[in-house]
Amino acid sequence: MRTTRLIITALLLTAASLGSAGQSTPYKFDIGAGLGMSGYIGEANRSSLMKHPGFVGELSFRYLPDVRWAFRGTLSLLTLSGSTADMDDVLPSTGPESYDFKSTVYDLGGRVEFNFFSYGIGETYKRLRRWSPYLTLGVGVSLSSSGGETSVAPSLPMGLGVKFKVSPRVNLAAEFTMTKVFGDKVDGPLLNDLNMIKTAFYKNTDWYSRLTIGISYEFGRRCETCHYVD
């Protein structure tokens, strides 16, 4: 009998969670902007993202199908830098003693976001929360310019964050994202194939990070149809 009650309770909780996940938000779209700090991990920095911090600015557009999911497009501008001056394992003896670079990166991508809680403001029976941690994963394209050379490569952003609903339309969010670039020229042309070792394109070590604080505004109110019985 106790086992049966546990099974029924589990089924009810699962049904409730699925029902809340399918709830629509009052608005269909969200537009926002964010500012923050960028970091670089690659041949010219293998230890700490905070060693050579840069700037990142971001614009975003979301489609909001329900309170758990969002589909997001982003356009970001990042500045990256690094140096091999404080590294032991750097370039071959035939190369320079140290290498410094500065890079400008334009990142265009699409992502999926999953909220851990049903995110929103509304009636208590909907079990909505004004804040929620979330995960994000997507694909994108990175255009980098460094050392007089421009390079384009696909990228894979992945991250986590937390969002807070200030009002029914206004949201604040803090987010950390790591992006894997499937190309080896984010840090300039001279560090491609470090130590003259040729590797496959998916084994390069160019990554960049984004730590941002953002604000967004929801719009495009959904139509609500009421059915009256005469």
Phi, psi and chi 1 to 4 in degrees:
 res  aa     phi    psi   chi1   chi2   chi3   chi4
   1 MET       -  -44.2 -171.9   67.5  177.5      -
   2 ARG   -64.3  -40.3 -177.4  177.9  179.4 -177.5
   3 THR   -61.7  -40.9  -56.6      -      -      -
   4 THR   -61.8  -42.8  -57.0      -      -      -
   5 ARG   -63.0  -39.8  -75.8 -159.7  -62.4  -93.1
   6 LEU   -63.5  -41.5  -70.1  174.5      -      -
   7 ILE   -65.1  -43.4  -66.0  174.2      -      -
   8 ILE   -63.6  -42.2  -66.9  174.3      -      -
   9 THR   -62.3  -43.0  -58.3      -      -      -
  10 ALA   -62.5  -41.0      -      -      -      -
  11 LEU   -65.1  -40.7  -69.6  174.3      -      -
  12 LEU   -64.8  -42.2  -69.9  174.6      -      -
  13 LEU   -63.9  -40.6  -70.1  174.3      -      -
  14 THR   -63.6  -43.3  -57.2      -      -      -
  15 ALA   -62.9  -40.1      -      -      -      -
  16 ALA   -64.7  -41.7      -      -      -      -
  17 SER   -66.8  -39.0   64.2      -      -      -
  18 LEU   -67.5  -37.1  -68.8  174.0      -      -
  19 GLY   -65.0  -42.4      -      -      -      -
  20 SER   -67.9  -33.8   63.7      -      -      -
  21 ALA   -67.0  -26.2      -      -      -      -
  22 GLY   -88.1   -1.5      -      -      -      -
  23 GLN   -67.2  137.6  -65.5  171.6    4.6      -
  24 SER   -81.9  149.5  -63.4      -      -      -
  25 THR   -83.8  156.3   60.1      -      -      -
  26 PRO   -63.3  -26.1  -20.7   31.9      -      -
  27 TYR  -121.7  148.9  -59.2   96.1      -      -
  28 LYS   -90.7  -24.8  -65.2 -176.7  -72.0 -174.8
  29 PHE  -131.4  164.9  -52.8  109.1      -      -
  30 ASP  -150.1  130.8  173.1  -58.6      -      -
  31 ILE  -124.7  139.7 -171.2  168.5      -      -
  32 GLY  -155.1  177.1      -      -      -      -
  33 ALA  -146.8  154.3      -      -      -      -
  34 GLY  -148.2  154.7      -      -      -      -
  35 LEU  -132.3  153.4  -65.2  174.0      -      -
  36 GLY   176.9 -152.7      -      -      -      -
  37 MET  -118.9  138.4 -178.8  176.7   66.0      -
  38 SER  -108.5  156.9   61.5      -      -      -
  39 GLY  -139.9  163.8      -      -      -      -
  40 TYR  -135.6  136.9  155.2   81.5      -      -
  41 ILE  -128.3  123.9  -70.9  -70.0      -      -
  42 GLY  -174.8 -155.8      -      -      -      -
  43 GLU   -63.9  -27.4  -72.3   93.5  -17.1      -
  44 ALA   -97.7    8.2      -      -      -      -
  45 ASN  -169.3  110.0  178.1   29.3      -      -
  46 ARG  -114.0    2.8  -65.0  174.6  178.6  170.7
  47 SER  -115.4  -52.4   56.7      -      -      -
  48 SER  -134.1  131.6  173.3      -      -      -
  49 LEU   -67.2  -23.7  -72.9  171.2      -      -
  50 MET   -89.1   -0.1  -56.6  -63.2  109.6      -
  51 LYS   -68.4  -40.2 -174.9  173.7  -69.8 -174.4
  52 HIS  -131.8   72.5  -58.5  -79.1      -      -
  53 PRO   -68.5  148.3   25.8  -33.8      -      -
  54 GLY  -127.9 -165.6      -      -      -      -
  55 PHE  -111.4  145.2  165.4   82.4      -      -
  56 VAL  -137.6  135.5   55.8      -      -      -
  57 GLY  -125.4  142.9      -      -      -      -
  58 GLU  -143.0  140.4 -176.4  175.0  -82.8      -
  59 LEU  -116.4  143.9  -61.7  175.3      -      -
  60 SER  -141.3  154.3   66.8      -      -      -
  61 PHE  -138.4  129.5  177.9   84.2      -      -
  62 ARG  -120.3  147.0  -72.5 -177.5  179.7   88.7
  63 TYR  -106.7  129.9  169.9   62.6      -      -
  64 LEU  -112.7   91.1  -51.0  170.5      -      -
  65 PRO   -72.4  -33.1   26.3  -33.6      -      -
  66 ASP  -159.5 -170.4   57.4   44.0      -      -
  67 VAL   -80.7   -7.0  -64.8      -      -      -
  68 ARG  -108.1  -29.3  -74.8  -67.6 -175.1   95.9
  69 TRP  -119.1  152.4  -64.1   93.5      -      -
  70 ALA  -149.4  144.7      -      -      -      -
  71 PHE  -112.2  125.1  -61.6   94.8      -      -
  72 ARG  -129.2  133.8  176.4 -177.8  174.6 -168.9
  73 GLY  -107.9  139.5      -      -      -      -
  74 THR  -132.4  147.7   61.5      -      -      -
  75 LEU  -131.2  118.6  175.5   61.7      -      -
  76 SER  -125.2  148.5  -55.6      -      -      -
  77 LEU  -119.9  124.8  169.2   65.9      -      -
  78 LEU  -127.9  147.6  -54.1   92.4      -      -
  79 THR  -113.4  130.6   60.7      -      -      -
  80 LEU  -124.9  152.6  -55.6  176.4      -      -
  81 SER  -154.2  160.4   61.7      -      -      -
  82 GLY  -166.5  168.0      -      -      -      -
  83 SER  -152.6  143.0  175.4      -      -      -
  84 THR   -96.0    6.6   63.2      -      -      -
  85 ALA   -61.0  -34.2      -      -      -      -
  86 ASP  -104.2   22.5   53.5   -6.8      -      -
  87 MET  -109.4  145.5  -64.3  174.5   60.2      -
  88 ASP   -85.2  -44.6  -64.6  -33.5      -      -
  89 ASP   -99.0   96.7  179.8   21.5      -      -
  90 VAL  -122.5 -124.2  -72.3      -      -      -
  91 LEU   -84.5  165.1  -61.0  174.9      -      -
  92 PRO   -63.6  165.0  -14.2   24.2      -      -
  93 SER   -63.2  -22.0   57.1      -      -      -
  94 THR   -79.0  -10.8   55.9      -      -      -
  95 GLY   -94.6 -175.3      -      -      -      -
  96 PRO   -69.1  158.8   25.4  -33.9      -      -
  97 GLU   -67.7  -34.6  -66.9 -177.0    0.2      -
  98 SER  -146.5  159.6   65.4      -      -      -
  99 TYR  -136.5  129.1  175.7   81.0      -      -
 100 ASP  -119.6  144.8  -58.1  -70.8      -      -
 101 PHE  -142.2  155.6   84.1   92.1      -      -
 102 LYS  -132.9  134.4  -69.6 -175.4  178.7 -179.7
 103 SER  -134.2  143.5  178.6      -      -      -
 104 THR  -111.2  128.6  -59.4      -      -      -
 105 VAL  -122.8  131.7  178.7      -      -      -
 106 TYR  -108.6  123.7  -60.9   90.3      -      -
 107 ASP  -120.0  121.8 -178.8  -70.9      -      -
 108 LEU  -119.0  126.8  177.6   64.4      -      -
 109 GLY  -153.7  167.1      -      -      -      -
 110 GLY  -127.1  139.5      -      -      -      -
 111 ARG  -136.9  162.2  -53.5 -178.6 -164.2  174.3
 112 VAL  -112.9  135.1  176.5      -      -      -
 113 GLU  -116.0  139.4  -68.7 -179.0    0.2      -
 114 PHE  -123.3  119.8  173.4   72.4      -      -
 115 ASN   -85.6  133.2  -60.2  -38.2      -      -
 116 PHE   -68.1  -32.1  -77.1   80.1      -      -
 117 PHE  -114.0  162.4  -55.1  140.5      -      -
 118 SER   -71.5  109.2  -62.2      -      -      -
 119 TYR   -94.4  124.1 -179.7   64.9      -      -
 120 GLY   160.1 -179.3      -      -      -      -
 121 ILE  -121.6  128.1  -63.7  177.4      -      -
 122 GLY  -178.9 -162.0      -      -      -      -
 123 GLU   -64.1  147.9  -65.9   82.6   -6.7      -
 124 THR   -64.5  -28.8   55.4      -      -      -
 125 TYR   -67.5  -18.6   75.1   89.3      -      -
 126 LYS   -79.7  -11.1  -65.8 -178.1  178.5  179.7
 127 ARG    57.9   39.1  -62.4 -176.9  179.3  179.4
 128 LEU   -81.3  148.9  -59.2  178.4      -      -
 129 ARG  -123.2  143.8  -62.5 -163.4 -175.9 -172.2
 130 ARG   -77.4   -6.7  -62.5 -176.2   66.7  162.0
 131 TRP  -140.7  155.6   71.0  -80.0      -      -
 132 SER  -163.5  135.2  177.3      -      -      -
 133 PRO   -72.4  156.1   24.1  -30.4      -      -
 134 TYR  -149.6  159.0   65.6   91.6      -      -
 135 LEU  -113.0  149.3  -64.0  176.9      -      -
 136 THR  -138.3  142.0  179.6      -      -      -
 137 LEU  -149.8  141.6  178.2   66.8      -      -
 138 GLY  -164.4 -163.7      -      -      -      -
 139 VAL  -135.6  157.7  -66.4      -      -      -
 140 GLY  -163.9 -173.6      -      -      -      -
 141 VAL  -132.8  133.2  176.1      -      -      -
 142 SER  -114.3  127.8  -63.4      -      -      -
 143 LEU  -111.8  114.8 -173.3  152.5      -      -
 144 SER  -116.7  145.5   58.8      -      -      -
 145 SER  -129.4  118.9  177.0      -      -      -
 146 SER  -157.3  139.9  178.5      -      -      -
 147 GLY    61.9   29.8      -      -      -      -
 148 GLY    77.3    9.5      -      -      -      -
 149 GLU  -125.5  140.0 -177.4  171.1  -40.1      -
 150 THR  -110.3  137.5  -60.9      -      -      -
 151 SER  -135.3  142.8  175.5      -      -      -
 152 VAL  -121.2  134.3  178.7      -      -      -
 153 ALA  -152.1  149.5      -      -      -      -
 154 PRO   -68.5  156.4   23.3  -31.7      -      -
 155 SER  -141.0  161.2   61.1      -      -      -
 156 LEU  -130.4   98.2  179.4   66.9      -      -
 157 PRO   -85.6  142.0   29.5  -31.5      -      -
 158 MET  -147.5  138.8   59.4 -161.4   85.6      -
 159 GLY  -168.4 -174.2      -      -      -      -
 160 LEU  -146.2  160.8   51.9   86.6      -      -
 161 GLY  -166.1 -175.5      -      -      -      -
 162 VAL  -140.6  138.2   60.5      -      -      -
 163 LYS  -123.9  150.9   57.0 -177.8   67.9  172.1
 164 PHE  -136.0  131.6  175.3   75.7      -      -
 165 LYS   -92.0  107.4 -171.4  168.3  -77.6  -67.0
 166 VAL   -70.6  -40.7 -179.8      -      -      -
 167 SER  -148.7  175.2   69.7      -      -      -
 168 PRO   -54.4  -24.2  -30.2   36.9      -      -
 169 ARG  -113.1  -19.0  -69.2 -163.5 -178.0 -159.5
 170 VAL  -106.4  132.0  179.0      -      -      -
 171 ASN  -128.5  144.6  -51.5  -85.8      -      -
 172 LEU  -114.0  148.8  -63.9  176.9      -      -
 173 ALA  -150.5  145.4      -      -      -      -
 174 ALA  -119.8  132.7      -      -      -      -
 175 GLU  -142.7  141.0 -179.2  179.5  -79.3      -
 176 PHE  -121.2  126.9  176.7   75.5      -      -
 177 THR  -131.3  135.3  -54.3      -      -      -
 178 MET  -108.3  135.5  -73.2  -66.3  -62.6      -
 179 THR  -122.4  123.5  -60.6      -      -      -
 180 LYS   -90.7  125.2  169.8   71.1  171.4  178.5
 181 VAL  -102.9  125.2 -177.7      -      -      -
 182 PHE   -88.5   60.5  -66.8   93.2      -      -
 183 GLY  -168.7  160.7      -      -      -      -
 184 ASP  -122.5   34.7 -156.9   12.0      -      -
 185 LYS  -127.8   15.6  -64.7 -175.9  179.3  179.6
 186 VAL   -61.0  -35.7  169.5      -      -      -
 187 ASP   -95.7   23.0   44.0   19.5      -      -
 188 GLY    99.3  163.7      -      -      -      -
 189 PRO   -73.7  -22.9   26.3  -34.3      -      -
 190 LEU   -75.6  -20.0  -64.7 -178.1      -      -
 191 LEU   -98.0   11.1  -71.1 -173.0      -      -
 192 ASN   -72.7  130.8 -168.2   26.9      -      -
 193 ASP    57.5   61.9  -61.1  -32.0      -      -
 194 LEU   -56.2  141.8 -173.7   63.7      -      -
 195 ASN    60.6   22.2  -66.1  -31.5      -      -
 196 MET    60.6   26.9  -53.8  -56.0  178.3      -
 197 ILE  -101.6  115.5  -60.4  174.0      -      -
 198 LYS   -81.0  125.1 -168.6   71.0  175.1  177.7
 199 THR  -127.5  164.1   58.8      -      -      -
 200 ALA   -67.1  158.2      -      -      -      -
 201 PHE   -61.7  -27.9   77.6   95.9      -      -
 202 TYR   -85.0   -0.6   56.0   85.5      -      -
 203 LYS  -104.2    5.8  -67.6 -176.7  179.4  178.9
 204 ASN   -70.5  168.2   72.7   80.9      -      -
 205 THR  -115.1   24.7   57.1      -      -      -
 206 ASP   -87.0  116.7  -74.7   -9.0      -      -
 207 TRP  -133.2  154.0  -66.0   72.4      -      -
 208 TYR  -141.8  153.9   54.1   80.0      -      -
 209 SER  -118.6  159.7   66.2      -      -      -
 210 ARG  -136.7  125.1  -76.8  166.7  -83.2 -171.4
 211 LEU  -117.3  108.5  178.3   60.6      -      -
 212 THR  -128.4  154.0   57.8      -      -      -
 213 ILE  -116.4  127.9  -58.3  -65.3      -      -
 214 GLY  -134.4  162.9      -      -      -      -
 215 ILE  -132.6  144.5 -173.7  170.2      -      -
 216 SER  -142.4  160.0   64.4      -      -      -
 217 TYR  -131.5  128.7  179.2   80.1      -      -
 218 GLU   -92.0  145.8  -63.7  179.4   14.7      -
 219 PHE  -153.1  177.1   64.5   98.2      -      -
 220 GLY    76.6   65.4      -      -      -      -
 221 ARG   -62.1  136.5 -169.5  171.3 -174.2   87.3
 222 ARG   -72.6  147.6  -77.3 -172.3  165.4   84.4
 223 CYS   -75.0  133.6  -64.3      -      -      -
 224 GLU  -113.4  115.7  -63.0 -179.5    1.8      -
 225 THR   -98.8  126.4  -56.5      -      -      -
 226 CYS  -105.7  136.0  -64.3      -      -      -
 227 HIS  -108.5  120.3  -59.4  -81.3      -      -
 228 TYR  -105.3  143.9  -65.8   92.8      -      -
 229 VAL  -106.5  120.8  178.5      -      -      -
 230 ASP   -76.7      -  -66.0  -28.9      -      -
